[in-house]
């Protein structure tokens, strides 16, 4: 197969942990052809097709640093490759949104895009949990500071987060004393112009914020528990959390097996659930990670499962 990865600049990849690199490595091992571009290289013009201008055809070197060589460059119509993998990292900003519309046009022209462009738009990573209230903790989504104060008065220990954050960015905890609640709301809410998600604090975060990967509707049998360090409330690896691979618990599997087929049917080949204790906190669809950490610690080859699913989707 000829695979086009729409991603961040290849030079920014940290190959020792990058999940997109793990996908590329497994695909190359099977003899698939690798191409790469960045979202800003996607172009559409009337009378033509969505094209990746100056896409790179690459070969992997096996080295840690200079890990790829460019074997050719050129314009590539997305409909002319076997699969387009949208792997641009968050944030899901306006430019990401516009890129999904270009990808939808490419789909109308015959391209196969994973994850499906419309599904990326329809599953914002924090708000997607609203569809599955039976699996989440008490939560409110609002612009109204009074609603936030009322939620704190009821639950006493809460987490506040912006809807467009990533890697634990902008997450605050307010305990029973309400210290700094007003200031935090002002910071996140921006005078009523920004919507905020507020959730009851889940003490099980001390045991880790679990990343559960679902591929082709089926859960990877191990998750990565991201454990907060040094007094942090955030377990995100980007915020200094320690990643520990663990087998799924019965509750983890129950959640994943319920959500997996539903999300796969919508064109989401790869999903990353964030689960604290027994509660889903986010449904990550833009560029789920943790392939290499799970594989290195558990021995289960996540990239192999992914490329198997990708090949099956093309059959």
VEXZABA-950562 format. One line per field, with one value per atom (N, C-alpha, C): residue number from 1; atom name; y, x, z. Coordinates in steps of 0.2 Angstrom, whole numbers, plus 5000, padded with zeros to 4 digits. Layout:
<nodes>
i = NUM  ...;
at = CA  ...;
yy = Y  ...;
xx = X  ...;
zz = Z  ...;
</nodes>
This chain:
<nodes>
i = 1  1  1  2  2  2  3  3  3  4  4  4  5  5  5  6  6  6  7  7  7  8  8  8  9  9  9  10  10  10  11  11  11  12  12  12  13  13  13  14  14  14  15  15  15  16  16  16  17  17  17  18  18  18  19  19  19  20  20  20  21  21  21  22  22  22  23  23  23  24  24  24  25  25  25  26  26  26  27  27  27  28  28  28  29  29  29  30  30  30  31  31  31  32  32  32  33  33  33  34  34  34  35  35  35  36  36  36  37  37  37  38  38  38  39  39  39  40  40  40  41  41  41  42  42  42  43  43  43  44  44  44  45  45  45  46  46  46  47  47  47  48  48  48  49  49  49  50  50  50  51  51  51  52  52  52  53  53  53  54  54  54  55  55  55  56  56  56  57  57  57  58  58  58  59  59  59  60  60  60  61  61  61  62  62  62  63  63  63  64  64  64  65  65  65  66  66  66  67  67  67  68  68  68  69  69  69  70  70  70  71  71  71  72  72  72  73  73  73  74  74  74  75  75  75  76  76  76  77  77  77  78  78  78  79  79  79  80  80  80  81  81  81  82  82  82  83  83  83  84  84  84  85  85  85  86  86  86  87  87  87  88  88  88  89  89  89  90  90  90  91  91  91  92  92  92  93  93  93  94  94  94  95  95  95  96  96  96  97  97  97  98  98  98  99  99  99  100  100  100  101  101  101  102  102  102  103  103  103  104  104  104  105  105  105  106  106  106  107  107  107  108  108  108  109  109  109  110  110  110  111  111  111  112  112  112  113  113  113  114  114  114  115  115  115  116  116  116  117  117  117  118  118  118  119  119  119  120  120  120  121  121  121  122  122  122  123  123  123  124  124  124  125  125  125  126  126  126  127  127  127  128  128  128  129  129  129  130  130  130  131  131  131  132  132  132  133  133  133  134  134  134  135  135  135  136  136  136  137  137  137  138  138  138  139  139  139  140  140  140  141  141  141  142  142  142  143  143  143  144  144  144  145  145  145  146  146  146  147  147  147  148  148  148  149  149  149  150  150  150  151  151  151  152  152  152  153  153  153  154  154  154  155  155  155  156  156  156  157  157  157  158  158  158  159  159  159  160  160  160  161  161  161  162  162  162  163  163  163  164  164  164  165  165  165  166  166  166  167  167  167  168  168  168  169  169  169  170  170  170  171  171  171  172  172  172  173  173  173  174  174  174  175  175  175  176  176  176  177  177  177  178  178  178  179  179  179  180  180  180  181  181  181  182  182  182  183  183  183  184  184  184  185  185  185  186  186  186  187  187  187  188  188  188  189  189  189  190  190  190  191  191  191  192  192  192  193  193  193  194  194  194  195  195  195  196  196  196  197  197  197  198  198  198  199  199  199  200  200  200  201  201  201  202  202  202  203  203  203  204  204  204  205  205  205  206  206  206  207  207  207  208  208  208  209  209  209  210  210  210  211  211  211  212  212  212  213  213  213  214  214  214  215  215  215  216  216  216  217  217  217  218  218  218  219  219  219  220  220  220  221  221  221  222  222  222  223  223  223  224  224  224  225  225  225  226  226  226  227  227  227  228  228  228  229  229  229  230  230  230  231  231  231  232  232  232  233  233  233  234  234  234  235  235  235  236  236  236  237  237  237  238  238  238  239  239  239  240  240  240  241  241  241  242  242  242  243  243  243  244  244  244  245  245  245  246  246  246  247  247  247  248  248  248  249  249  249  250  250  250  251  251  251  252  252  252  253  253  253  254  254  254  255  255  255  256  256  256  257  257  257  258  258  258  259  259  259  260  260  260  261  261  261  262  262  262  263  263  263  264  264  264  265  265  265  266  266  266  267  267  267  268  268  268  269  269  269  270  270  270  271  271  271  272  272  272  273  273  273  274  274  274  275  275  275  276  276  276  277  277  277  278  278  278  279  279  279  280  280  280  281  281  281  282  282  282  283  283  283  284  284  284  285  285  285  286  286  286  287  287  287  288  288  288  289  289  289  290  290  290  291  291  291  292  292  292  293  293  293  294  294  294  295  295  295  296  296  296  297  297  297  298  298  298  299  299  299  300  300  300  301  301  301  302  302  302  303  303  303  304  304  304  305  305  305  306  306  306  307  307  307  308  308  308  309  309  309  310  310  310  311  311  311  312  312  312  313  313  313  314  314  314  315  315  315;
at = N  CA  C  N  CA  C  N  CA  C  N  CA  C  N  CA  C  N  CA  C  N  CA  C  N  CA  C  N  CA  C  N  CA  C  N  CA  C  N  CA  C  N  CA  C  N  CA  C  N  CA  C  N  CA  C  N  CA  C  N  CA  C  N  CA  C  N  CA  C  N  CA  C  N  CA  C  N  CA  C  N  CA  C  N  CA  C  N  CA  C  N  CA  C  N  CA  C  N  CA  C  N  CA  C  N  CA  C  N  CA  C  N  CA  C  N  CA  C  N  CA  C  N  CA  C  N  CA  C  N  CA  C  N  CA  C  N  CA  C  N  CA  C  N  CA  C  N  CA  C  N  CA  C  N  CA  C  N  CA  C  N  CA  C  N  CA  C  N  CA  C  N  CA  C  N  CA  C  N  CA  C  N  CA  C  N  CA  C  N  CA  C  N  CA  C  N  CA  C  N  CA  C  N  CA  C  N  CA  C  N  CA  C  N  CA  C  N  CA  C  N  CA  C  N  CA  C  N  CA  C  N  CA  C  N  CA  C  N  CA  C  N  CA  C  N  CA  C  N  CA  C  N  CA  C  N  CA  C  N  CA  C  N  CA  C  N  CA  C  N  CA  C  N  CA  C  N  CA  C  N  CA  C  N  CA  C  N  CA  C  N  CA  C  N  CA  C  N  CA  C  N  CA  C  N  CA  C  N  CA  C  N  CA  C  N  CA  C  N  CA  C  N  CA  C  N  CA  C  N  CA  C  N  CA  C  N  CA  C  N  CA  C  N  CA  C  N  CA  C  N  CA  C  N  CA  C  N  CA  C  N  CA  C  N  CA  C  N  CA  C  N  CA  C  N  CA  C  N  CA  C  N  CA  C  N  CA  C  N  CA  C  N  CA  C  N  CA  C  N  CA  C  N  CA  C  N  CA  C  N  CA  C  N  CA  C  N  CA  C  N  CA  C  N  CA  C  N  CA  C  N  CA  C  N  CA  C  N  CA  C  N  CA  C  N  CA  C  N  CA  C  N  CA  C  N  CA  C  N  CA  C  N  CA  C  N  CA  C  N  CA  C  N  CA  C  N  CA  C  N  CA  C  N  CA  C  N  CA  C  N  CA  C  N  CA  C  N  CA  C  N  CA  C  N  CA  C  N  CA  C  N  CA  C  N  CA  C  N  CA  C  N  CA  C  N  CA  C  N  CA  C  N  CA  C  N  CA  C  N  CA  C  N  CA  C  N  CA  C  N  CA  C  N  CA  C  N  CA  C  N  CA  C  N  CA  C  N  CA  C  N  CA  C  N  CA  C  N  CA  C  N  CA  C  N  CA  C  N  CA  C  N  CA  C  N  CA  C  N  CA  C  N  CA  C  N  CA  C  N  CA  C  N  CA  C  N  CA  C  N  CA  C  N  CA  C  N  CA  C  N  CA  C  N  CA  C  N  CA  C  N  CA  C  N  CA  C  N  CA  C  N  CA  C  N  CA  C  N  CA  C  N  CA  C  N  CA  C  N  CA  C  N  CA  C  N  CA  C  N  CA  C  N  CA  C  N  CA  C  N  CA  C  N  CA  C  N  CA  C  N  CA  C  N  CA  C  N  CA  C  N  CA  C  N  CA  C  N  CA  C  N  CA  C  N  CA  C  N  CA  C  N  CA  C  N  CA  C  N  CA  C  N  CA  C  N  CA  C  N  CA  C  N  CA  C  N  CA  C  N  CA  C  N  CA  C  N  CA  C  N  CA  C  N  CA  C  N  CA  C  N  CA  C  N  CA  C  N  CA  C  N  CA  C  N  CA  C  N  CA  C  N  CA  C  N  CA  C  N  CA  C  N  CA  C  N  CA  C  N  CA  C  N  CA  C  N  CA  C  N  CA  C  N  CA  C  N  CA  C  N  CA  C  N  CA  C  N  CA  C  N  CA  C  N  CA  C  N  CA  C  N  CA  C  N  CA  C  N  CA  C  N  CA  C  N  CA  C  N  CA  C  N  CA  C  N  CA  C  N  CA  C  N  CA  C  N  CA  C  N  CA  C  N  CA  C  N  CA  C  N  CA  C  N  CA  C  N  CA  C  N  CA  C  N  CA  C  N  CA  C  N  CA  C  N  CA  C  N  CA  C  N  CA  C  N  CA  C  N  CA  C  N  CA  C  N  CA  C  N  CA  C  N  CA  C  N  CA  C  N  CA  C  N  CA  C  N  CA  C  N  CA  C  N  CA  C  N  CA  C  N  CA  C  N  CA  C  N  CA  C  N  CA  C  N  CA  C  N  CA  C  N  CA  C  N  CA  C  N  CA  C  N  CA  C  N  CA  C  N  CA  C  N  CA  C  N  CA  C  N  CA  C  N  CA  C  N  CA  C  N  CA  C  N  CA  C  N  CA  C  N  CA  C  N  CA  C  N  CA  C  N  CA  C  N  CA  C  N  CA  C  N  CA  C  N  CA  C  N  CA  C  N  CA  C  N  CA  C  N  CA  C;
yy = 4994  5000  5006  5012  5018  5022  5024  5027  5035  5039  5046  5048  5050  5053  5060  5063  5070  5072  5075  5075  5082  5082  5088  5087  5092  5091  5085  5081  5075  5076  5082  5083  5084  5085  5086  5079  5074  5067  5065  5063  5060  5052  5049  5043  5037  5039  5034  5033  5038  5037  5039  5041  5043  5038  5038  5033  5033  5039  5039  5036  5037  5034  5026  5024  5017  5014  5018  5015  5015  5020  5020  5014  5013  5008  5001  5000  4993  4993  4998  4998  4997  5000  4999  4992  4989  4982  4978  4979  4975  4977  4982  4984  4989  4993  4998  5004  5008  5014  5020  5024  5030  5036  5040  5047  5052  5058  5062  5069  5073  5080  5083  5090  5094  5096  5098  5100  5106  5111  5117  5115  5109  5107  5105  5104  5102  5107  5106  5111  5109  5113  5111  5117  5115  5120  5118  5122  5120  5117  5111  5107  5102  5102  5097  5093  5090  5086  5089  5087  5089  5085  5089  5087  5089  5085  5086  5089  5096  5099  5097  5095  5093  5088  5083  5078  5074  5072  5068  5060  5057  5050  5048  5044  5043  5036  5034  5028  5028  5023  5023  5021  5024  5022  5017  5017  5012  5016  5022  5026  5030  5032  5035  5043  5046  5053  5054  5053  5054  5048  5048  5042  5040  5045  5044  5048  5046  5049  5051  5056  5058  5055  5051  5047  5051  5055  5058  5064  5069  5074  5075  5077  5079  5080  5082  5083  5076  5075  5068  5070  5068  5068  5063  5065  5061  5054  5055  5050  5044  5046  5041  5037  5038  5034  5029  5024  5019  5021  5025  5027  5033  5038  5044  5044  5045  5044  5051  5054  5061  5060  5062  5062  5068  5074  5080  5081  5082  5083  5089  5088  5094  5100  5106  5107  5107  5106  5106  5113  5117  5124  5125  5131  5133  5129  5129  5127  5119  5116  5109  5107  5111  5111  5112  5117  5118  5112  5109  5103  5097  5096  5091  5092  5098  5099  5098  5099  5097  5090  5086  5079  5076  5079  5077  5078  5083  5084  5078  5077  5071  5065  5064  5058  5057  5063  5063  5062  5063  5061  5054  5050  5043  5042  5047  5045  5041  5037  5034  5037  5040  5044  5041  5040  5037  5042  5044  5043  5048  5045  5049  5056  5061  5068  5070  5068  5070  5068  5062  5059  5063  5066  5070  5076  5079  5085  5084  5078  5077  5074  5073  5070  5074  5081  5085  5081  5081  5076  5076  5082  5083  5082  5085  5085  5078  5074  5068  5063  5064  5060  5061  5067  5068  5063  5060  5055  5048  5048  5041  5043  5046  5048  5043  5036  5031  5029  5032  5030  5036  5042  5048  5050  5054  5056  5062  5065  5071  5077  5080  5084  5090  5096  5102  5105  5107  5111  5118  5123  5129  5135  5141  5148  5152  5149  5153  5152  5157  5157  5154  5156  5154  5147  5144  5137  5133  5136  5133  5133  5139  5140  5135  5134  5130  5122  5121  5114  5113  5118  5117  5116  5120  5120  5113  5110  5103  5098  5098  5092  5094  5100  5102  5101  5096  5095  5094  5099  5099  5100  5098  5099  5104  5109  5113  5113  5113  5112  5116  5119  5122  5116  5118  5113  5112  5116  5116  5114  5112  5111  5104  5103  5096  5095  5089  5087  5090  5091  5093  5101  5104  5112  5115  5119  5123  5120  5114  5110  5113  5114  5116  5112  5111  5108  5113  5113  5117  5113  5113  5109  5112  5109  5111  5118  5121  5128  5133  5131  5135  5140  5139  5144  5145  5151  5154  5152  5149  5147  5153  5159  5165  5167  5167  5168  5163  5157  5151  5152  5153  5154  5160  5166  5171  5170  5166  5164  5159  5154  5150  5152  5156  5158  5164  5168  5174  5179  5180  5185  5182  5175  5172  5171  5172  5170  5164  5160  5153  5148  5143  5137  5133  5131  5127  5120  5115  5109  5108  5106  5105  5098  5095  5088  5087  5082  5081  5077  5079  5076  5069  5065  5058  5056  5054  5052  5047  5042  5037  5039  5046  5049  5047  5046  5044  5037  5033  5027  5027  5033  5034  5036  5040  5042  5037  5032  5027  5029  5027  5028  5021  5020  5014  5015  5011  5012  5007  5009  5005  5005  5000  4999  4995  4998  4994  4992  4995  4994  4989  4987  4982  4985  4984  4987  4983  4987  4984  4981  4975  4972  4975  4980  4984  4991  4995  5002  5005  5012  5015  5019  5018  5022  5027  5034  5039  5042  5041  5042  5049  5054  5060  5060  5064  5064  5071  5071  5077  5082  5079  5083  5086  5084  5086  5082  5086  5082  5079  5081  5079  5073  5068  5062  5062  5067  5068  5067  5063  5062  5069  5074  5080  5084  5083  5086  5083  5078  5075  5068  5066  5059  5053  5048  5042  5037  5034  5030  5022  5019  5012  5008  5003  4998  4993  4992  4987  4984  4978  4974  4978  4978  4981  4978  4981  4979  4977  4973  4971  4977  4983  4989  4992  4992  4995  4992  4985  4981  4982  4983  4984  4991  4996  5003  5002  4999  4999  4995  4989  4985  4988  4992  4996  5002  5006  5011  5010  5005  5003  5002  4997  4996  5002  5006  5012  5017  5018  5023  5021  5014  5012  5012  5011  5012  5019  5024  5031  5032  5028  5029  5031  5029  5030  5024  5023  5017  5017  5022  5023  5028  5025  5030  5029  5034  5034  5036  5031  5033  5035  5040  5042  5040  5036  5033  5034  5037  5038  5034  5029  5024  5021  5022  5019  5023  5029  5035  5037  5037  5040  5048  5051  5058  5061  5058  5061  5055  5057  5052  5055  5053  5056  5053  5057  5054  5058  5063  5067  5063  5062  5059  5055  5049  5046  5043  5043  5041  5035  5033  5028  5021  5021  5014  5012  5016  5013  5011  5016  5014  5008  5006  5000  4994  4995  4989  4988  4993  4992  4988  4990  4988  4981  4980  4974  4969  4971  4966  4965  4968  4968  4973  4971  4975  4979  4985  4990  4992  4993  4995  4990  4984  4978  4977  4978  4978  4983  4989  4995  4994  4992  4991  4985  4980  4974  4977  4982  4985  4989  4993  4997  4993  4987  4983  4980  4978  4975  4980  4986  4992  4993  4991  4992  4986  4981  4975  4975;
xx = 5004  5000  5004  5001  5005  5001  5005  5002  5004  5000  5001  5000  5005  5004  5004  4998  4998  4999  5005  5008  5011  5014  5019  5025  5030  5036  5040  5042  5046  5052  5055  5061  5059  5053  5051  5049  5049  5047  5052  5050  5054  5053  5057  5056  5056  5059  5059  5052  5048  5041  5035  5037  5032  5027  5021  5016  5016  5016  5016  5022  5028  5034  5033  5030  5029  5025  5020  5015  5020  5024  5028  5033  5036  5041  5038  5032  5028  5026  5023  5021  5027  5033  5039  5041  5041  5043  5039  5033  5028  5029  5033  5034  5030  5026  5022  5026  5023  5027  5025  5029  5028  5029  5023  5024  5022  5024  5022  5021  5017  5016  5013  5013  5010  5003  4999  4992  4992  4997  4997  4999  5001  5003  4997  4991  4985  4982  4980  4978  4972  4967  4962  4960  4959  4958  4952  4947  4942  4944  4941  4943  4949  4951  4956  4954  4959  4958  4962  4960  4964  4971  4976  4983  4988  4992  4998  5004  5005  5010  5017  5021  5028  5028  5024  5024  5031  5033  5039  5038  5042  5042  5048  5048  5053  5055  5061  5063  5066  5065  5067  5074  5079  5086  5087  5083  5084  5089  5091  5095  5090  5093  5088  5088  5093  5093  5091  5095  5093  5089  5083  5079  5076  5076  5073  5077  5076  5079  5073  5074  5069  5071  5067  5069  5066  5060  5057  5053  5051  5046  5042  5036  5031  5024  5020  5013  5009  5005  5001  4994  4990  4982  4981  4977  4975  4971  4967  4964  4968  4974  4979  4983  4982  4986  4981  4983  4979  4975  4979  4976  4980  4976  4978  4977  4983  4982  4983  4978  4978  4981  4987  4991  4994  4990  4992  4990  4995  4994  4989  4986  4982  4986  4984  4977  4972  4966  4961  4959  4962  4961  4958  4957  4954  4957  4964  4967  4966  4966  4965  4958  4953  4946  4946  4949  4949  4952  4958  4961  4956  4952  4947  4942  4941  4936  4940  4946  4950  4950  4951  4951  4944  4939  4932  4931  4934  4933  4937  4943  4947  4943  4940  4935  4930  4927  4922  4925  4932  4935  4938  4937  4939  4944  4947  4952  4949  4954  4952  4956  4952  4956  4954  4960  4959  4963  4959  4952  4948  4942  4938  4937  4937  4938  4931  4925  4919  4919  4922  4922  4927  4932  4937  4933  4929  4925  4920  4917  4911  4912  4919  4921  4926  4924  4929  4931  4937  4940  4937  4936  4933  4925  4922  4915  4912  4916  4913  4910  4913  4910  4903  4900  4893  4888  4890  4886  4886  4890  4891  4890  4885  4885  4885  4884  4884  4891  4896  4903  4907  4904  4908  4906  4910  4909  4904  4902  4898  4902  4898  4902  4897  4899  4896  4900  4897  4900  4896  4899  4896  4901  4897  4901  4899  4894  4892  4895  4899  4902  4898  4892  4887  4886  4886  4885  4891  4897  4903  4903  4901  4901  4896  4891  4885  4888  4891  4894  4899  4904  4908  4905  4900  4896  4893  4891  4888  4894  4899  4904  4910  4912  4917  4924  4925  4932  4932  4934  4933  4939  4938  4943  4940  4944  4942  4947  4944  4949  4946  4950  4948  4946  4942  4940  4945  4950  4954  4961  4962  4969  4971  4978  4981  4987  4988  4994  4993  4987  4986  4986  4987  4987  4981  4981  4976  4971  4973  4969  4970  4965  4965  4961  4964  4960  4958  4951  4949  4946  4949  4947  4941  4939  4933  4934  4940  4940  4939  4938  4937  4942  4948  4953  4955  4955  4956  4951  4945  4940  4939  4938  4936  4941  4947  4953  4953  4953  4953  4947  4941  4936  4937  4939  4941  4946  4951  4956  4954  4950  4947  4941  4937  4930  4931  4936  4937  4931  4928  4922  4916  4915  4909  4910  4916  4917  4920  4922  4925  4921  4920  4916  4921  4919  4924  4920  4924  4922  4924  4919  4921  4918  4923  4921  4923  4919  4921  4927  4932  4938  4938  4942  4942  4948  4948  4954  4958  4955  4959  4964  4964  4970  4977  4977  4983  4986  4981  4984  4985  4983  4985  4979  4980  4976  4977  4972  4974  4972  4977  4976  4974  4968  4966  4965  4969  4969  4963  4959  4955  4956  4958  4960  4955  4952  4947  4941  4939  4934  4936  4942  4944  4949  4949  4954  4961  4966  4972  4972  4975  4974  4978  4982  4986  4984  4984  4983  4990  4990  4996  4993  4995  4993  4998  4996  5000  4999  5004  5004  5007  5003  5005  5011  5016  5022  5023  5026  5029  5023  5017  5012  5008  5009  5005  4998  4993  4986  4985  4990  4989  4994  4991  4995  4998  4996  4999  5006  5009  5016  5019  5016  5018  5019  5015  5015  5020  5024  5028  5026  5020  5017  5022  5022  5025  5021  5023  5019  5020  5015  5016  5011  5013  5008  5005  4999  4995  4990  4988  4983  4976  4971  4965  4961  4958  4954  4947  4943  4936  4932  4933  4929  4932  4939  4942  4939  4939  4937  4929  4925  4918  4917  4921  4920  4922  4928  4931  4927  4924  4920  4913  4911  4905  4906  4911  4912  4915  4920  4924  4920  4915  4911  4907  4905  4901  4905  4911  4916  4919  4920  4923  4918  4912  4907  4906  4909  4909  4915  4920  4926  4932  4931  4937  4941  4946  4950  4954  4956  4960  4957  4956  4954  4958  4959  4962  4958  4955  4951  4955  4953  4957  4952  4954  4950  4953  4950  4952  4948  4950  4946  4941  4935  4930  4926  4929  4926  4930  4927  4930  4930  4936  4937  4938  4940  4941  4941  4939  4939  4943  4950  4955  4954  4954  4953  4958  4961  4965  4971  4975  4982  4984  4980  4981  4988  4991  4998  4998  5004  5006  5008  5008  5010  5016  5022  5028  5029  5026  5026  5023  5017  5014  5017  5020  5024  5030  5034  5040  5039  5034  5033  5029  5024  5020  5022  5026  5027  5022  5016  5011  5012  5012  5014  5008  5008  5002  5002  5008  5009  5007  5008  5006  4999  4995  4988  4985  4988  4986  4986  4992  4993  4989  4988  4983  4976  4974  4967  4967  4972  4973  4972  4976  4976  4969  4966  4959  4954  4955  4950  4951  4957  4958  4956  4954  4953  4946;
zz = 5000  5000  5000  4997  4998  5003  5008  5014  5014  5015  5016  5023  5027  5034  5034  5036  5037  5044  5045  5052  5053  5059  5061  5057  5057  5053  5056  5051  5053  5058  5057  5061  5068  5070  5077  5080  5077  5080  5085  5091  5096  5095  5091  5088  5094  5099  5105  5108  5107  5109  5105  5099  5094  5091  5092  5089  5082  5079  5071  5069  5072  5069  5070  5076  5077  5071  5069  5063  5057  5056  5050  5050  5055  5056  5054  5057  5056  5048  5046  5039  5034  5035  5031  5032  5037  5038  5034  5032  5028  5021  5019  5012  5010  5014  5012  5010  5006  5004  5008  5011  5015  5012  5013  5011  5017  5017  5022  5020  5023  5022  5028  5028  5034  5032  5036  5034  5029  5030  5026  5019  5018  5011  5007  5010  5007  5003  4997  4992  4988  4987  4982  4978  4972  4967  4962  4960  4956  4950  4948  4942  4944  4950  4952  4958  4961  4967  4973  4979  4985  4984  4985  4983  4989  4991  4995  4991  4991  4987  4990  4986  4988  4994  4993  4998  4998  5003  5004  5003  4999  4999  5003  5009  5013  5014  5016  5018  5025  5029  5036  5036  5040  5040  5046  5051  5057  5062  5061  5065  5070  5076  5081  5079  5076  5075  5068  5063  5056  5054  5056  5055  5049  5044  5038  5032  5026  5021  5016  5012  5007  5000  4998  4991  4985  4987  4981  4984  4980  4982  4976  4978  4972  4975  4970  4972  4971  4976  4977  4978  4974  4975  4980  4985  4991  4989  4983  4981  4977  4976  4972  4977  4984  4988  4991  4994  4997  5004  5008  5014  5016  5019  5021  5029  5033  5040  5043  5046  5049  5056  5056  5063  5065  5063  5066  5073  5077  5085  5086  5092  5094  5095  5096  5097  5091  5092  5087  5086  5083  5082  5075  5073  5067  5061  5061  5055  5055  5060  5060  5058  5060  5057  5050  5047  5040  5036  5039  5036  5036  5041  5040  5035  5033  5027  5021  5020  5014  5014  5019  5019  5018  5020  5018  5010  5007  5000  4997  4999  4997  4997  5002  5003  4997  4996  4991  4984  4983  4977  4977  4983  4983  4988  4991  4996  5002  5005  5012  5017  5022  5027  5034  5038  5044  5049  5055  5056  5051  5050  5045  5047  5042  5043  5047  5045  5048  5055  5057  5064  5068  5065  5069  5071  5067  5068  5073  5073  5077  5084  5085  5092  5095  5097  5101  5107  5109  5113  5120  5123  5129  5129  5124  5124  5122  5118  5116  5121  5127  5133  5135  5132  5134  5132  5126  5123  5128  5132  5136  5144  5146  5153  5158  5156  5161  5163  5159  5160  5163  5164  5166  5173  5176  5183  5182  5188  5188  5184  5179  5174  5173  5172  5169  5164  5158  5153  5152  5153  5154  5153  5151  5151  5157  5161  5166  5173  5175  5182  5188  5188  5193  5193  5187  5186  5189  5188  5191  5198  5201  5208  5211  5208  5211  5210  5205  5205  5210  5211  5217  5224  5225  5231  5232  5227  5227  5228  5224  5224  5228  5230  5235  5232  5228  5226  5218  5214  5207  5203  5197  5191  5186  5184  5179  5173  5167  5161  5155  5151  5145  5140  5135  5130  5125  5124  5119  5121  5127  5130  5128  5129  5127  5132  5133  5138  5145  5147  5154  5155  5149  5149  5152  5156  5159  5164  5166  5171  5178  5182  5189  5193  5199  5205  5210  5212  5217  5223  5229  5234  5238  5244  5248  5250  5251  5253  5248  5242  5236  5235  5237  5236  5229  5227  5220  5215  5217  5212  5208  5211  5207  5202  5204  5199  5193  5195  5190  5185  5188  5183  5178  5181  5177  5171  5173  5169  5163  5165  5160  5156  5160  5157  5153  5154  5150  5149  5155  5156  5152  5152  5149  5142  5139  5132  5130  5135  5134  5138  5135  5138  5142  5148  5153  5154  5155  5158  5165  5169  5176  5178  5182  5184  5191  5194  5201  5201  5206  5207  5208  5205  5205  5209  5215  5219  5216  5212  5209  5204  5203  5199  5202  5208  5212  5209  5206  5203  5196  5193  5186  5182  5177  5172  5166  5165  5160  5153  5149  5141  5139  5136  5134  5126  5122  5115  5112  5107  5104  5096  5093  5086  5083  5077  5074  5078  5083  5087  5093  5093  5099  5103  5110  5114  5114  5114  5116  5123  5124  5130  5136  5135  5140  5139  5145  5145  5147  5147  5150  5155  5162  5167  5168  5168  5168  5175  5179  5186  5188  5191  5193  5198  5197  5201  5204  5210  5214  5216  5218  5220  5215  5209  5203  5203  5201  5200  5193  5188  5182  5180  5177  5175  5168  5164  5157  5157  5152  5151  5150  5146  5145  5151  5156  5163  5168  5166  5170  5173  5171  5173  5172  5176  5174  5171  5165  5162  5164  5166  5168  5164  5160  5157  5161  5160  5165  5160  5162  5159  5160  5156  5157  5163  5167  5172  5169  5172  5169  5168  5172  5170  5164  5164  5158  5151  5152  5146  5144  5150  5149  5145  5147  5144  5137  5136  5129  5124  5127  5122  5121  5125  5123  5118  5120  5115  5109  5109  5103  5097  5096  5090  5088  5093  5091  5087  5090  5087  5081  5080  5074  5068  5070  5065  5062  5065  5063  5059  5058  5054  5059  5065  5070  5071  5066  5067  5073  5076  5082  5087  5093  5098  5104  5108  5114  5120  5124  5130  5136  5139  5145  5151  5155  5161  5167  5172  5179  5183  5187  5191  5186  5187  5183  5178  5177  5173  5167  5162  5156  5156  5155  5156  5149  5144  5137  5132  5126  5120  5115  5115  5110  5103  5098  5091  5087  5088  5083  5082  5087  5086  5092  5094  5100  5100  5106  5107  5112  5114  5119  5116  5109  5106  5109  5109  5111  5118  5122  5130  5131  5129  5130  5127  5121  5118  5122  5124  5127  5134  5137  5144  5145  5140  5140  5135  5130  5125  5119  5120  5115  5110  5104  5098  5096  5098  5097  5089  5087  5080  5075  5077  5073  5072  5078  5078  5074  5074  5070  5063  5061  5054  5051  5055  5054  5052  5057  5056  5050  5048  5043  5036  5036  5030  5029  5035  5034  5032  5034  5032  5024  5021  5014  5010  5013  5010  5006;
</nodes>
